[in-house]
Amino acid sequence: MVDKLHIKPIKEWLDNGLNKPLIIAGPCSAETEEQVMETARQIKANTNSSVLRSGIWKPRTRPGSFEGVGEIGLRWLKSASKETGLKTIVEVAYPQHVEAALKHEVDMVWIGARTAANPFSVQEIANAIEGANIPVLIKNPVNPDLDLWIGAIERIYKSGIDQIAAIHRGFYPFEKTKLRNIPKWELVIELKRQIPDLPLICDPSHISGSVEYIQEIAQKALDLNLDGLMIETHRDPKNAKSDAKQQITPLELSAVLNSLNFRQSSVDDSEFLNKLEQFRQQIDSIDYQLLELLSQRMEIVGEIGKYKCENNVTILQLRRWENIIKTRSQTGIKLDLNPEFILKLLELVHKESIQKQAEVMDNNDDCKD
């Protein structure tokens, strides 16, 4: 568990408060003043977004790609904010970016996935932003390294910033998938467990990589009780200079938001709470039985380790392991369990069984030369 971080809730960041999830919308990149202004106007007219996002400095993998308009874009955002009332947020990667953003009165900043993966860069930003009363949002590192993500959050917090949120934008997939980045929701849940007060924002645009999946990812985030969404929105996505495939128009954003089910995190209805408690008691009982059965299994594993030791037999028996995977998977599928879940569970149990037998052999003098 991370040391207690006293982070302000999002509803205290905005002048008029916030009762619903925070919606951040805007183009991947600021391209022209007209593009920024018109996109902001349409977002304001068609959605309940509170914050206008736009990339000013764009970290591109290959040289020659559009790398942003630079500081002049901050002036466009300031004008858009003044006209529409939307708060503004930009990505910063260097202390100079922080200084320019503060000079042009940007309301919030975010640290991108590539920058979040570099503690030196995060510390430089933390030093530059020290003393500023401005929210800082931190995207997850490109690779699924929870400690690295938490470390970036802690560095910003130690600079005196108490308005912090994490942005879940998915993790780089080493294999091809339908999504641009793998969500790995379990890491987001674990981050919330370790830092309970930390607001979490989902970026379905970068997870999806395609407009086709934005609604699906956004709904999943809301169902997991995340605190908001950051969705890339452009007045003319087809002609966007960066990430055209994952940007939607303000009208499409309105349709997505209207299609979402914004569920309650809890209710006060006594009948609901009583029924929920009954379900939870059933789960508790099953969980304890599972642990008891696992303990019994490991006792038998230990006996097997001794028996193999006495008969000078190797720990790993490949045919037996293959048979376990085949037969348990077949049974699990018949019981309507997810095959991927079954395999992961079996692999964890098998790994622990191998370790248990190895310990038995290491501690048995009869197994040593």
C-alpha positions as CSV (number, residue, x, y, z in Angstrom):
1,M,0.0,0.0,0.0
2,V,1.3,3.5,-0.9
3,D,1.7,6.0,1.8
4,K,-1.5,8.1,2.2
5,L,-1.8,10.7,-0.4
6,H,-4.3,13.5,0.4
7,I,-5.6,14.2,-3.1
8,K,-8.5,16.6,-3.7
9,P,-11.6,15.1,-5.4
10,I,-12.2,16.3,-8.9
11,K,-15.4,18.1,-8.0
12,E,-13.3,20.6,-6.0
13,W,-11.1,21.3,-9.1
14,L,-13.8,23.2,-11.0
15,D,-15.5,26.4,-10.0
16,N,-19.0,25.1,-10.4
17,G,-18.3,21.7,-8.9
18,L,-19.0,18.4,-10.7
19,N,-21.6,15.8,-10.0
20,K,-21.1,13.6,-13.0
21,P,-17.9,12.0,-14.4
22,L,-15.5,14.5,-15.8
23,I,-15.5,14.7,-19.6
24,I,-12.4,16.0,-21.4
25,A,-12.7,16.4,-25.1
26,G,-10.7,18.0,-27.9
27,P,-8.4,17.3,-30.8
28,C,-5.3,15.1,-30.7
29,S,-3.4,18.1,-32.0
30,A,-4.0,21.9,-32.2
31,E,-3.5,22.5,-35.9
32,T,-4.9,25.9,-36.7
33,E,-6.6,28.6,-34.6
34,E,-9.8,28.1,-36.6
35,Q,-9.7,24.4,-36.0
36,V,-9.3,24.8,-32.3
37,M,-11.9,27.5,-31.9
38,E,-14.6,25.7,-34.0
39,T,-14.0,22.3,-32.3
40,A,-14.3,24.0,-28.9
41,R,-17.5,25.8,-30.0
42,Q,-19.1,22.5,-31.2
43,I,-18.0,20.6,-28.1
44,K,-19.6,23.3,-25.9
45,A,-22.8,23.4,-27.9
46,N,-23.3,19.6,-28.2
47,T,-21.9,18.0,-25.0
48,N,-21.5,18.4,-21.3
49,S,-17.7,18.4,-21.5
50,S,-15.9,20.5,-18.9
51,V,-12.4,20.5,-20.3
52,L,-10.9,21.2,-23.7
53,R,-7.8,19.1,-24.5
54,S,-5.3,19.5,-27.3
55,G,-1.8,18.5,-28.1
56,I,0.6,21.4,-28.5
57,W,3.9,19.5,-28.5
58,K,3.5,16.0,-30.0
59,P,6.0,13.2,-29.3
60,R,6.2,11.3,-32.6
61,T,7.9,8.0,-33.1
62,R,9.3,8.9,-36.5
63,P,10.9,12.2,-37.4
64,G,9.1,14.2,-40.1
65,S,5.6,13.5,-38.6
66,F,3.5,16.4,-37.4
67,E,5.0,17.4,-34.0
68,G,2.6,20.1,-33.0
69,V,2.4,23.9,-33.5
70,G,4.2,24.7,-30.3
71,E,3.6,27.7,-28.0
72,I,1.3,29.6,-30.4
73,G,-1.3,26.9,-29.8
74,L,-1.5,27.9,-26.2
75,R,-2.9,31.3,-27.3
76,W,-5.6,29.5,-29.3
77,L,-6.6,27.5,-26.4
78,K,-6.8,30.5,-24.2
79,S,-9.0,32.2,-26.7
80,A,-11.2,29.1,-26.9
81,S,-11.5,28.9,-23.2
82,K,-12.4,32.6,-22.9
83,E,-15.2,32.2,-25.5
84,T,-16.7,28.9,-24.4
85,G,-15.9,28.7,-20.7
86,L,-14.2,25.3,-21.1
87,K,-11.2,24.6,-19.0
88,T,-8.0,23.8,-20.9
89,I,-5.4,21.0,-20.6
90,V,-2.3,20.2,-22.6
91,E,0.5,17.6,-22.5
92,V,3.9,18.7,-21.0
93,A,7.2,16.8,-21.4
94,Y,9.8,19.3,-20.4
95,P,10.1,22.1,-17.8
96,Q,9.9,24.6,-20.7
97,H,6.5,23.2,-21.6
98,V,5.3,23.7,-18.0
99,E,6.6,27.3,-17.9
100,A,4.9,28.1,-21.2
101,A,1.6,26.5,-20.1
102,L,1.6,28.4,-16.9
103,K,2.4,31.7,-18.7
104,H,-0.6,31.2,-21.0
105,E,-2.9,30.3,-18.1
106,V,-3.6,26.7,-19.1
107,D,-5.9,25.3,-16.4
108,M,-4.5,21.7,-16.3
109,V,-1.6,19.7,-17.7
110,W,-1.0,16.0,-18.3
111,I,2.1,13.9,-18.5
112,G,2.1,11.5,-21.4
113,A,2.8,7.8,-21.4
114,R,6.3,8.1,-22.8
115,T,7.3,10.7,-20.3
116,A,5.7,8.9,-17.3
117,A,8.0,6.0,-18.1
118,N,11.1,8.2,-17.4
119,P,11.5,9.1,-13.7
120,F,14.2,11.8,-14.6
121,S,11.7,13.6,-16.9
122,V,8.9,13.3,-14.4
123,Q,11.1,14.8,-11.7
124,E,12.1,17.7,-13.9
125,I,8.4,18.4,-14.5
126,A,7.7,18.1,-10.8
127,N,10.4,20.6,-10.0
128,A,9.1,23.0,-12.7
129,I,5.5,22.8,-11.4
130,E,6.3,23.1,-7.7
131,G,4.2,25.8,-6.1
132,A,1.7,26.0,-9.0
133,N,-2.0,25.5,-8.0
134,I,-2.8,23.5,-11.1
135,P,-4.2,19.9,-11.6
136,V,-1.8,17.4,-13.1
137,L,-3.0,14.3,-14.8
138,I,-0.6,11.4,-15.3
139,K,-1.0,8.8,-18.1
140,N,0.1,5.2,-17.4
141,P,3.5,4.3,-18.8
142,V,3.6,2.6,-22.2
143,N,4.5,-0.8,-20.5
144,P,2.3,-2.3,-17.7
145,D,4.5,-1.3,-14.8
146,L,2.3,-0.2,-11.9
147,D,5.3,0.9,-9.7
148,L,6.5,3.2,-12.4
149,W,3.0,4.8,-12.7
150,I,2.8,5.2,-8.9
151,G,6.3,6.6,-8.8
152,A,5.3,9.3,-11.3
153,I,2.2,10.2,-9.2
154,E,4.3,10.3,-6.0
155,R,6.8,12.6,-7.6
156,I,4.2,15.1,-8.6
157,Y,2.5,14.9,-5.2
158,K,5.8,15.6,-3.4
159,S,6.1,18.8,-5.4
160,G,3.1,20.1,-3.5
161,I,0.4,19.3,-6.0
162,D,-2.8,17.8,-4.4
163,Q,-5.0,18.0,-7.5
164,I,-3.8,14.8,-9.3
165,A,-5.5,12.2,-11.4
166,A,-4.3,9.1,-13.3
167,I,-5.2,8.6,-17.0
168,H,-5.7,5.1,-18.1
169,R,-4.7,5.0,-21.8
170,G,-3.9,1.3,-22.1
171,F,-0.5,-0.5,-22.5
172,Y,1.5,-1.3,-25.5
173,P,0.6,-4.8,-26.9
174,F,3.4,-7.0,-27.9
175,E,1.0,-9.1,-30.0
176,K,-1.6,-7.8,-32.5
177,T,-5.0,-7.1,-31.0
178,K,-8.1,-5.3,-32.3
179,L,-7.3,-2.5,-29.9
180,R,-4.3,-0.1,-30.2
181,N,-3.4,-0.6,-26.6
182,I,-4.4,-3.4,-24.1
183,P,-6.6,-2.1,-21.3
184,K,-5.4,-4.4,-18.5
185,W,-8.2,-3.2,-16.3
186,E,-6.7,-5.3,-13.4
187,L,-3.8,-2.8,-13.1
188,V,-6.3,0.1,-12.9
189,I,-8.2,-1.6,-10.1
190,E,-4.9,-2.3,-8.3
191,L,-3.9,1.3,-8.6
192,K,-7.2,2.4,-7.1
193,R,-6.7,-0.1,-4.3
194,Q,-3.3,1.3,-3.5
195,I,-4.3,5.0,-3.8
196,P,-8.0,5.1,-2.9
197,D,-8.4,8.9,-3.2
198,L,-6.8,9.1,-6.6
199,P,-9.2,10.0,-9.4
200,L,-9.0,7.8,-12.5
201,I,-9.8,9.0,-16.0
202,C,-10.1,6.7,-19.0
203,D,-8.8,7.6,-22.4
204,P,-10.8,5.3,-24.7
205,S,-9.4,6.9,-27.8
206,H,-5.9,5.7,-27.2
207,I,-7.0,2.3,-26.0
208,S,-9.2,1.8,-29.0
209,G,-7.1,3.3,-31.8
210,S,-10.3,3.3,-33.8
211,V,-13.6,5.1,-33.3
212,E,-15.3,1.7,-33.6
213,Y,-14.5,0.7,-30.0
214,I,-14.7,4.1,-28.1
215,Q,-18.2,3.6,-26.8
216,E,-17.4,0.0,-25.6
217,I,-14.3,1.1,-23.7
218,A,-15.9,4.1,-22.3
219,Q,-18.8,2.1,-20.9
220,K,-16.4,-0.4,-19.4
221,A,-14.5,2.4,-17.6
222,L,-17.8,3.8,-16.2
223,D,-18.9,0.4,-15.0
224,L,-15.6,0.1,-13.1
225,N,-16.4,3.4,-11.4
226,L,-13.7,5.5,-13.1
227,D,-14.1,9.2,-12.6
228,G,-14.1,10.5,-16.1
229,L,-13.3,10.2,-19.8
230,M,-10.8,11.9,-22.1
231,I,-12.0,11.5,-25.7
232,E,-10.2,12.9,-28.8
233,T,-12.7,15.1,-30.7
234,H,-12.0,17.0,-33.9
235,R,-14.3,19.0,-36.1
236,D,-12.9,17.1,-39.2
237,P,-11.2,13.9,-38.1
238,K,-10.6,12.6,-41.6
239,N,-8.2,15.5,-42.3
240,A,-6.6,15.5,-38.8
241,K,-2.8,15.7,-38.9
242,S,-2.4,13.1,-36.2
243,D,-4.4,10.0,-35.0
244,A,-7.2,10.5,-37.5
245,K,-8.6,7.0,-37.0
246,Q,-9.4,7.5,-33.3
247,Q,-10.9,10.9,-33.3
248,I,-14.6,11.6,-33.5
249,T,-16.7,14.8,-34.3
250,P,-18.4,16.7,-31.5
251,L,-21.7,15.4,-32.7
252,E,-20.4,11.9,-32.6
253,L,-19.1,12.6,-29.1
254,S,-22.6,13.7,-28.1
255,A,-24.0,10.4,-29.4
256,V,-21.4,8.4,-27.5
257,L,-22.0,10.2,-24.2
258,N,-25.8,9.9,-24.6
259,S,-25.5,6.2,-25.2
260,L,-23.5,5.6,-22.0
261,N,-25.1,4.3,-18.9
262,F,-23.8,6.4,-16.0
263,R,-24.3,4.0,-13.1
264,Q,-24.4,4.9,-9.4
265,S,-21.4,3.8,-7.3
266,S,-23.8,3.0,-4.4
267,V,-27.4,3.3,-3.4
268,D,-29.2,3.7,0.0
269,D,-32.0,1.4,-0.8
270,S,-32.1,-1.1,2.1
271,E,-33.6,-4.0,0.1
272,F,-30.8,-3.7,-2.5
273,L,-28.2,-3.5,0.2
274,N,-29.6,-6.6,2.0
275,K,-29.7,-8.6,-1.2
276,L,-26.2,-7.5,-2.1
277,E,-24.9,-8.5,1.3
278,Q,-26.4,-12.0,0.9
279,F,-24.5,-12.4,-2.4
280,R,-21.3,-11.2,-0.8
281,Q,-21.7,-13.7,2.1
282,Q,-22.1,-16.5,-0.4
283,I,-18.9,-15.3,-2.2
284,D,-17.0,-15.1,1.1
285,S,-18.0,-18.7,2.0
286,I,-16.9,-20.0,-1.4
287,D,-13.6,-18.1,-1.2
288,Y,-12.7,-19.6,2.1
289,Q,-13.6,-23.1,0.8
290,L,-11.3,-22.4,-2.2
291,L,-8.5,-21.5,0.1
292,E,-9.0,-24.6,2.2
293,L,-9.0,-26.8,-0.9
294,L,-5.9,-25.1,-2.3
295,S,-4.1,-25.7,1.1
296,Q,-5.1,-29.4,0.9
297,R,-3.8,-29.6,-2.6
298,M,-0.5,-28.1,-1.6
299,E,-0.2,-30.7,1.2
300,I,-0.6,-33.4,-1.3
301,V,1.9,-31.7,-3.6
302,G,4.4,-31.7,-0.8
303,E,3.9,-35.5,-0.3
304,I,4.4,-36.0,-4.1
305,G,7.7,-34.0,-3.8
306,K,8.9,-36.3,-1.1
307,Y,7.9,-39.4,-3.1
308,K,9.7,-38.2,-6.2
309,C,12.7,-37.4,-4.1
310,E,12.8,-40.9,-2.6
311,N,12.6,-42.4,-6.1
312,N,15.0,-40.0,-7.7
313,V,12.3,-38.6,-10.2
314,T,12.3,-35.1,-11.7
315,I,9.8,-32.5,-10.5
316,L,8.4,-31.6,-13.9
317,Q,6.3,-34.3,-15.5
318,L,5.3,-32.7,-18.9
319,R,2.7,-35.3,-20.0
320,R,0.9,-35.0,-16.6
321,W,0.9,-31.2,-16.9
322,E,-0.4,-31.3,-20.5
323,N,-3.2,-33.7,-19.3
324,I,-4.1,-31.4,-16.5
325,I,-4.5,-28.5,-18.9
326,K,-6.6,-30.5,-21.3
327,T,-8.9,-32.1,-18.8
328,R,-9.4,-29.2,-16.5
329,S,-10.0,-26.8,-19.4
330,Q,-12.7,-29.2,-20.8
331,T,-14.4,-29.3,-17.5
332,G,-14.2,-25.6,-17.0
333,I,-15.7,-24.9,-20.4
334,K,-18.6,-27.2,-19.6
335,L,-19.1,-25.2,-16.4
336,D,-19.2,-22.0,-18.5
337,L,-15.8,-20.6,-17.3
338,N,-13.7,-18.5,-19.5
339,P,-10.9,-20.7,-21.1
340,E,-8.3,-17.9,-20.7
341,F,-9.2,-17.6,-17.1
342,I,-8.9,-21.4,-16.6
343,L,-5.5,-21.5,-18.2
344,K,-4.2,-18.6,-16.1
345,L,-5.5,-20.2,-12.9
346,L,-4.0,-23.5,-13.8
347,E,-0.6,-21.9,-14.6
348,L,-0.5,-20.1,-11.2
349,V,-1.4,-23.3,-9.3
350,H,1.2,-25.3,-11.3
351,K,3.9,-22.7,-10.7
352,E,3.2,-22.8,-7.0
353,S,3.2,-26.6,-7.1
354,I,6.6,-26.8,-8.8
355,Q,8.0,-24.3,-6.2
356,K,6.5,-26.4,-3.4
357,Q,8.1,-29.6,-4.7
358,A,11.4,-27.8,-5.2
359,E,11.4,-26.6,-1.6
360,V,10.6,-30.2,-0.3
361,M,13.6,-31.6,-2.3
362,D,15.9,-28.7,-1.2
363,N,15.0,-29.4,2.5
364,N,15.3,-33.2,2.2
365,D,18.8,-34.6,2.9
366,D,17.9,-37.8,1.0
367,C,17.6,-35.7,-2.2
368,K,21.1,-34.1,-1.9
369,D,24.3,-35.6,-3.2
